[in-house]
Amino acid sequence: MGDEVKNLPVEPMPKSTTQPLPTSLPFPAQHRILRVLQQRLERSAFESIQKWHPQLGQTNGWDCAENVELHMAFRALDRKRRTHSASALLKIPKKGVNRL
């Protein structure tokens, strides 16, 4: 009985069921999704800057999420990161480095 099952011919699946069908959204739907995503990212960036770097928001005049442009916020945060990591390296005492 087990041999009968093994010897059954295997038919290939039709090509249309093995490849996914192309999908697309209408342009207005794509635009709305991207607009909402950008608004949420801007709000998250504003809230993060407001919480962790309030002086950065004040310097750039970001008093609400609608004033924050993503590319400007990321550039400002990157500049802050670079200056912070460079100044942190200067504060390491030589005694601590020599012990390593």
Distance bins in CASP14 RR format, pairs under 12 A and 6 or more apart:
PFRMAT RR
TARGET T0000
AUTHOR 0000-0000-0000
RMODE 2
METHOD distances of the structure
MODEL  1
1 7 0 0 0 0 0 1 0 0 0 0 0
2 8 0 0 0 0 0 1 0 0 0 0 0
12 18 0 0 0 0 1 0 0 0 0 0 0
13 19 0 0 0 0 0 1 0 0 0 0 0
15 21 0 0 0 0 0 1 0 0 0 0 0
23 29 0 0 0 0 0 1 0 0 0 0 0
23 30 0 0 0 0 0 1 0 0 0 0 0
24 30 0 0 0 0 1 0 0 0 0 0 0
25 31 0 0 0 0 1 0 0 0 0 0 0
25 32 0 0 0 0 1 0 0 0 0 0 0
25 33 1 0 0 1 0 0 0 0 0 0 0
25 34 0 0 0 0 0 1 0 0 0 0 0
26 32 0 0 0 0 1 0 0 0 0 0 0
26 33 0 0 0 0 0 1 0 0 0 0 0
27 33 0 0 0 0 0 1 0 0 0 0 0
27 34 0 0 0 0 0 1 0 0 0 0 0
28 34 0 0 0 0 0 1 0 0 0 0 0
28 35 0 0 0 0 0 1 0 0 0 0 0
29 35 0 0 0 0 0 1 0 0 0 0 0
29 36 0 0 0 0 0 1 0 0 0 0 0
30 36 0 0 0 0 0 1 0 0 0 0 0
30 37 0 0 0 0 0 1 0 0 0 0 0
31 37 0 0 0 0 0 1 0 0 0 0 0
31 38 0 0 0 0 0 1 0 0 0 0 0
32 38 0 0 0 0 0 1 0 0 0 0 0
32 39 0 0 0 0 0 1 0 0 0 0 0
33 39 0 0 0 0 0 1 0 0 0 0 0
33 40 0 0 0 0 0 1 0 0 0 0 0
34 40 0 0 0 0 0 1 0 0 0 0 0
34 41 0 0 0 0 0 1 0 0 0 0 0
35 41 0 0 0 0 0 1 0 0 0 0 0
35 42 0 0 0 0 0 1 0 0 0 0 0
36 42 0 0 0 0 0 1 0 0 0 0 0
36 43 0 0 0 0 0 1 0 0 0 0 0
37 43 0 0 0 0 0 1 0 0 0 0 0
37 44 0 0 0 0 0 1 0 0 0 0 0
37 70 0 0 0 0 0 1 0 0 0 0 0
38 44 0 0 0 0 0 1 0 0 0 0 0
38 45 0 0 0 0 0 1 0 0 0 0 0
38 65 0 0 0 0 0 1 0 0 0 0 0
38 66 0 0 0 0 0 1 0 0 0 0 0
38 68 0 0 0 0 0 1 0 0 0 0 0
38 69 0 0 0 0 1 0 0 0 0 0 0
38 70 1 0 0 1 0 0 0 0 0 0 0
38 71 0 0 0 0 0 1 0 0 0 0 0
38 73 0 0 0 0 0 1 0 0 0 0 0
39 45 0 0 0 0 0 1 0 0 0 0 0
39 46 0 0 0 0 0 1 0 0 0 0 0
39 65 1 0 0 1 0 0 0 0 0 0 0
39 66 0 0 0 0 1 0 0 0 0 0 0
39 68 0 0 0 0 0 1 0 0 0 0 0
39 69 0 0 0 0 0 1 0 0 0 0 0
39 70 0 0 0 0 0 1 0 0 0 0 0
40 46 0 0 0 0 0 1 0 0 0 0 0
40 47 0 0 0 0 0 1 0 0 0 0 0
40 65 0 0 0 0 1 0 0 0 0 0 0
40 68 0 0 0 0 0 1 0 0 0 0 0
40 70 0 0 0 0 0 1 0 0 0 0 0
41 47 0 0 0 0 0 1 0 0 0 0 0
41 48 0 0 0 0 0 1 0 0 0 0 0
41 65 0 0 0 0 1 0 0 0 0 0 0
41 68 0 0 0 0 1 0 0 0 0 0 0
41 69 0 0 0 0 0 1 0 0 0 0 0
41 70 1 0 1 0 0 0 0 0 0 0 0
41 71 0 0 0 0 0 1 0 0 0 0 0
41 73 0 0 0 0 1 0 0 0 0 0 0
41 74 0 0 0 0 1 0 0 0 0 0 0
42 48 0 0 0 0 0 1 0 0 0 0 0
42 49 0 0 0 0 0 1 0 0 0 0 0
42 62 0 0 0 0 1 0 0 0 0 0 0
42 64 0 0 0 0 1 0 0 0 0 0 0
42 65 1 0 1 0 0 0 0 0 0 0 0
42 66 1 0 0 1 0 0 0 0 0 0 0
42 67 0 0 0 0 1 0 0 0 0 0 0
42 68 1 0 1 0 0 0 0 0 0 0 0
42 69 1 0 0 1 0 0 0 0 0 0 0
42 70 1 0 1 0 0 0 0 0 0 0 0
42 71 0 0 0 0 0 1 0 0 0 0 0
42 72 0 0 0 0 0 1 0 0 0 0 0
42 73 1 0 0 1 0 0 0 0 0 0 0
42 74 0 0 0 0 0 1 0 0 0 0 0
43 49 0 0 0 0 0 1 0 0 0 0 0
43 50 0 0 0 0 0 1 0 0 0 0 0
43 62 0 0 0 0 0 1 0 0 0 0 0
43 64 0 0 0 0 1 0 0 0 0 0 0
43 65 1 0 1 0 0 0 0 0 0 0 0
43 66 0 0 0 0 1 0 0 0 0 0 0
43 67 0 0 0 0 0 1 0 0 0 0 0
43 68 0 0 0 0 1 0 0 0 0 0 0
43 70 0 0 0 0 0 1 0 0 0 0 0
43 73 0 0 0 0 0 1 0 0 0 0 0
44 50 0 0 0 0 0 1 0 0 0 0 0
44 51 0 0 0 0 0 1 0 0 0 0 0
44 65 0 0 0 0 1 0 0 0 0 0 0
44 68 0 0 0 0 1 0 0 0 0 0 0
44 70 0 0 0 0 1 0 0 0 0 0 0
44 73 0 0 0 0 1 0 0 0 0 0 0
44 74 0 0 0 0 0 1 0 0 0 0 0
45 51 0 0 0 0 0 1 0 0 0 0 0
45 52 0 0 0 0 0 1 0 0 0 0 0
45 53 0 0 0 0 0 1 0 0 0 0 0
45 56 0 0 0 0 0 1 0 0 0 0 0
45 57 0 0 0 0 0 1 0 0 0 0 0
45 60 0 0 0 0 0 1 0 0 0 0 0
45 62 0 0 0 0 1 0 0 0 0 0 0
45 65 1 0 0 1 0 0 0 0 0 0 0
45 66 0 0 0 0 0 1 0 0 0 0 0
45 67 0 0 0 0 0 1 0 0 0 0 0
45 68 1 0 1 0 0 0 0 0 0 0 0
45 69 0 0 0 0 1 0 0 0 0 0 0
45 70 1 0 0 1 0 0 0 0 0 0 0
45 71 0 0 0 0 0 1 0 0 0 0 0
45 72 0 0 0 0 1 0 0 0 0 0 0
45 73 1 0 1 0 0 0 0 0 0 0 0
45 74 1 0 0 1 0 0 0 0 0 0 0
45 75 0 0 0 0 0 1 0 0 0 0 0
45 76 0 0 0 0 1 0 0 0 0 0 0
45 77 0 0 0 0 1 0 0 0 0 0 0
46 52 0 0 0 0 0 1 0 0 0 0 0
46 53 0 0 0 0 0 1 0 0 0 0 0
46 54 0 0 0 0 0 1 0 0 0 0 0
46 56 0 0 0 0 0 1 0 0 0 0 0
46 57 0 0 0 0 1 0 0 0 0 0 0
46 60 0 0 0 0 0 1 0 0 0 0 0
46 61 0 0 0 0 0 1 0 0 0 0 0
46 62 1 0 0 1 0 0 0 0 0 0 0
46 63 0 0 0 0 1 0 0 0 0 0 0
46 64 1 0 0 1 0 0 0 0 0 0 0
46 65 1 1 0 0 0 0 0 0 0 0 0
46 66 0 0 0 0 1 0 0 0 0 0 0
46 67 1 0 0 1 0 0 0 0 0 0 0
46 68 1 0 1 0 0 0 0 0 0 0 0
46 69 0 0 0 0 0 1 0 0 0 0 0
46 70 0 0 0 0 0 1 0 0 0 0 0
46 72 0 0 0 0 0 1 0 0 0 0 0
46 73 1 0 0 1 0 0 0 0 0 0 0
46 76 0 0 0 0 0 1 0 0 0 0 0
46 77 0 0 0 0 0 1 0 0 0 0 0
47 53 0 0 0 0 0 1 0 0 0 0 0
47 54 0 0 0 0 0 1 0 0 0 0 0
47 57 0 0 0 0 0 1 0 0 0 0 0
47 62 0 0 0 0 0 1 0 0 0 0 0
47 64 0 0 0 0 0 1 0 0 0 0 0
47 65 1 0 0 1 0 0 0 0 0 0 0
47 68 0 0 0 0 1 0 0 0 0 0 0
47 73 0 0 0 0 0 1 0 0 0 0 0
48 54 0 0 0 0 0 1 0 0 0 0 0
48 56 0 0 0 0 0 1 0 0 0 0 0
48 57 0 0 0 0 0 1 0 0 0 0 0
48 62 0 0 0 0 0 1 0 0 0 0 0
48 65 0 0 0 0 0 1 0 0 0 0 0
48 68 0 0 0 0 0 1 0 0 0 0 0
48 70 0 0 0 0 0 1 0 0 0 0 0
48 73 0 0 0 0 1 0 0 0 0 0 0
48 74 0 0 0 0 0 1 0 0 0 0 0
48 76 0 0 0 0 0 1 0 0 0 0 0
48 77 0 0 0 0 1 0 0 0 0 0 0
48 80 0 0 0 0 0 1 0 0 0 0 0
49 55 0 0 0 0 1 0 0 0 0 0 0
49 56 1 0 1 0 0 0 0 0 0 0 0
49 57 1 0 1 0 0 0 0 0 0 0 0
49 58 0 0 0 0 1 0 0 0 0 0 0
49 59 0 0 0 0 0 1 0 0 0 0 0
49 60 0 0 0 0 1 0 0 0 0 0 0
49 61 0 0 0 0 0 1 0 0 0 0 0
49 62 1 0 0 1 0 0 0 0 0 0 0
49 63 0 0 0 0 0 1 0 0 0 0 0
49 64 0 0 0 0 0 1 0 0 0 0 0
49 65 0 0 0 0 1 0 0 0 0 0 0
49 67 0 0 0 0 0 1 0 0 0 0 0
49 68 1 0 0 1 0 0 0 0 0 0 0
49 70 0 0 0 0 0 1 0 0 0 0 0
49 72 0 0 0 0 0 1 0 0 0 0 0
49 73 1 0 0 1 0 0 0 0 0 0 0
49 74 0 0 0 0 0 1 0 0 0 0 0
49 76 1 0 0 1 0 0 0 0 0 0 0
49 77 1 0 0 1 0 0 0 0 0 0 0
49 80 0 0 0 0 1 0 0 0 0 0 0
50 56 0 0 0 0 1 0 0 0 0 0 0
50 57 1 0 0 1 0 0 0 0 0 0 0
50 58 0 0 0 0 1 0 0 0 0 0 0
50 60 0 0 0 0 0 1 0 0 0 0 0
50 61 0 0 0 0 0 1 0 0 0 0 0
50 62 1 0 0 1 0 0 0 0 0 0 0
50 63 0 0 0 0 1 0 0 0 0 0 0
50 64 0 0 0 0 1 0 0 0 0 0 0
50 65 0 0 0 0 1 0 0 0 0 0 0
50 67 0 0 0 0 0 1 0 0 0 0 0
50 68 0 0 0 0 1 0 0 0 0 0 0
50 73 0 0 0 0 0 1 0 0 0 0 0
51 57 0 0 0 0 0 1 0 0 0 0 0
52 77 0 0 0 0 1 0 0 0 0 0 0
52 80 0 0 0 0 1 0 0 0 0 0 0
52 81 0 0 0 0 0 1 0 0 0 0 0
52 84 0 0 0 0 0 1 0 0 0 0 0
53 59 0 0 0 0 1 0 0 0 0 0 0
53 60 0 0 0 0 0 1 0 0 0 0 0
53 62 0 0 0 0 0 1 0 0 0 0 0
53 73 0 0 0 0 0 1 0 0 0 0 0
53 76 0 0 0 0 1 0 0 0 0 0 0
53 77 1 0 0 1 0 0 0 0 0 0 0
53 79 0 0 0 0 0 1 0 0 0 0 0
53 80 1 0 0 1 0 0 0 0 0 0 0
53 81 0 0 0 0 0 1 0 0 0 0 0
53 83 0 0 0 0 0 1 0 0 0 0 0
53 84 0 0 0 0 1 0 0 0 0 0 0
54 60 0 0 0 0 0 1 0 0 0 0 0
54 61 0 0 0 0 0 1 0 0 0 0 0
54 62 0 0 0 0 1 0 0 0 0 0 0
54 63 0 0 0 0 0 1 0 0 0 0 0
55 61 0 0 0 0 0 1 0 0 0 0 0
55 62 0 0 0 0 0 1 0 0 0 0 0
55 76 0 0 0 0 0 1 0 0 0 0 0
55 80 0 0 0 0 1 0 0 0 0 0 0
56 62 1 0 0 1 0 0 0 0 0 0 0
56 68 0 0 0 0 0 1 0 0 0 0 0
56 72 0 0 0 0 0 1 0 0 0 0 0
56 73 0 0 0 0 1 0 0 0 0 0 0
56 74 0 0 0 0 0 1 0 0 0 0 0
56 75 0 0 0 0 0 1 0 0 0 0 0
56 76 1 0 1 0 0 0 0 0 0 0 0
56 77 1 0 0 1 0 0 0 0 0 0 0
56 78 0 0 0 0 0 1 0 0 0 0 0
56 79 0 0 0 0 1 0 0 0 0 0 0
56 80 1 0 0 1 0 0 0 0 0 0 0
56 81 0 0 0 0 0 1 0 0 0 0 0
56 83 0 0 0 0 0 1 0 0 0 0 0
56 84 0 0 0 0 0 1 0 0 0 0 0
57 63 1 0 0 1 0 0 0 0 0 0 0
57 64 0 0 0 0 0 1 0 0 0 0 0
57 65 0 0 0 0 0 1 0 0 0 0 0
57 67 0 0 0 0 1 0 0 0 0 0 0
57 68 0 0 0 0 1 0 0 0 0 0 0
57 72 0 0 0 0 0 1 0 0 0 0 0
57 73 0 0 0 0 1 0 0 0 0 0 0
57 76 1 0 0 1 0 0 0 0 0 0 0
57 77 0 0 0 0 0 1 0 0 0 0 0
57 80 0 0 0 0 0 1 0 0 0 0 0
58 67 0 0 0 0 0 1 0 0 0 0 0
58 76 0 0 0 0 0 1 0 0 0 0 0
59 72 0 0 0 0 0 1 0 0 0 0 0
59 73 0 0 0 0 0 1 0 0 0 0 0
59 76 0 0 0 0 1 0 0 0 0 0 0
59 79 0 0 0 0 0 1 0 0 0 0 0
59 80 0 0 0 0 0 1 0 0 0 0 0
60 67 0 0 0 0 1 0 0 0 0 0 0
60 68 0 0 0 0 1 0 0 0 0 0 0
60 69 0 0 0 0 1 0 0 0 0 0 0
60 72 1 0 0 1 0 0 0 0 0 0 0
60 73 0 0 0 0 1 0 0 0 0 0 0
60 75 0 0 0 0 0 1 0 0 0 0 0
60 76 1 0 0 1 0 0 0 0 0 0 0
60 77 0 0 0 0 0 1 0 0 0 0 0
60 79 0 0 0 0 0 1 0 0 0 0 0
60 80 0 0 0 0 0 1 0 0 0 0 0
61 67 1 0 0 1 0 0 0 0 0 0 0
61 68 0 0 0 0 1 0 0 0 0 0 0
61 69 0 0 0 0 0 1 0 0 0 0 0
61 72 0 0 0 0 0 1 0 0 0 0 0
61 73 0 0 0 0 0 1 0 0 0 0 0
61 76 0 0 0 0 0 1 0 0 0 0 0
62 68 1 0 1 0 0 0 0 0 0 0 0
62 69 0 0 0 0 1 0 0 0 0 0 0
62 70 0 0 0 0 0 1 0 0 0 0 0
62 72 0 0 0 0 1 0 0 0 0 0 0
62 73 1 0 0 1 0 0 0 0 0 0 0
62 76 0 0 0 0 1 0 0 0 0 0 0
62 77 0 0 0 0 0 1 0 0 0 0 0
65 73 0 0 0 0 0 1 0 0 0 0 0
67 73 0 0 0 0 1 0 0 0 0 0 0
68 74 0 0 0 0 0 1 0 0 0 0 0
68 75 0 0 0 0 0 1 0 0 0 0 0
68 76 0 0 0 0 1 0 0 0 0 0 0
68 77 0 0 0 0 0 1 0 0 0 0 0
69 75 0 0 0 0 1 0 0 0 0 0 0
69 76 0 0 0 0 0 1 0 0 0 0 0
70 76 0 0 0 0 0 1 0 0 0 0 0
70 77 0 0 0 0 0 1 0 0 0 0 0
71 77 0 0 0 0 0 1 0 0 0 0 0
71 78 0 0 0 0 0 1 0 0 0 0 0
72 78 0 0 0 0 0 1 0 0 0 0 0
72 79 0 0 0 0 0 1 0 0 0 0 0
73 79 0 0 0 0 0 1 0 0 0 0 0
73 80 0 0 0 0 0 1 0 0 0 0 0
74 80 0 0 0 0 0 1 0 0 0 0 0
74 81 0 0 0 0 0 1 0 0 0 0 0
75 81 0 0 0 0 0 1 0 0 0 0 0
75 82 0 0 0 0 0 1 0 0 0 0 0
76 82 0 0 0 0 0 1 0 0 0 0 0
76 83 0 0 0 0 0 1 0 0 0 0 0
77 83 0 0 0 0 0 1 0 0 0 0 0
77 84 0 0 0 0 0 1 0 0 0 0 0
78 84 0 0 0 0 0 1 0 0 0 0 0
78 85 0 0 0 0 0 1 0 0 0 0 0
79 85 0 0 0 0 0 1 0 0 0 0 0
79 86 0 0 0 0 0 1 0 0 0 0 0
80 86 0 0 0 0 0 1 0 0 0 0 0
80 87 0 0 0 0 0 1 0 0 0 0 0
81 87 0 0 0 0 0 1 0 0 0 0 0
81 88 0 0 0 0 0 1 0 0 0 0 0
82 88 0 0 0 0 0 1 0 0 0 0 0
82 89 0 0 0 0 0 1 0 0 0 0 0
83 89 0 0 0 0 0 1 0 0 0 0 0
83 90 0 0 0 0 0 1 0 0 0 0 0
84 90 0 0 0 0 0 1 0 0 0 0 0
84 91 0 0 0 0 0 1 0 0 0 0 0
85 91 0 0 0 0 0 1 0 0 0 0 0
85 92 0 0 0 0 0 1 0 0 0 0 0
86 92 0 0 0 0 0 1 0 0 0 0 0
89 97 0 0 0 0 0 1 0 0 0 0 0
90 97 0 0 0 0 0 1 0 0 0 0 0
91 97 0 0 0 0 0 1 0 0 0 0 0
92 98 0 0 0 0 0 1 0 0 0 0 0
92 99 0 0 0 0 0 1 0 0 0 0 0
92 100 0 0 0 0 0 1 0 0 0 0 0
93 99 0 0 0 0 1 0 0 0 0 0 0
93 100 0 0 0 0 0 1 0 0 0 0 0
94 100 0 0 0 0 0 1 0 0 0 0 0
END
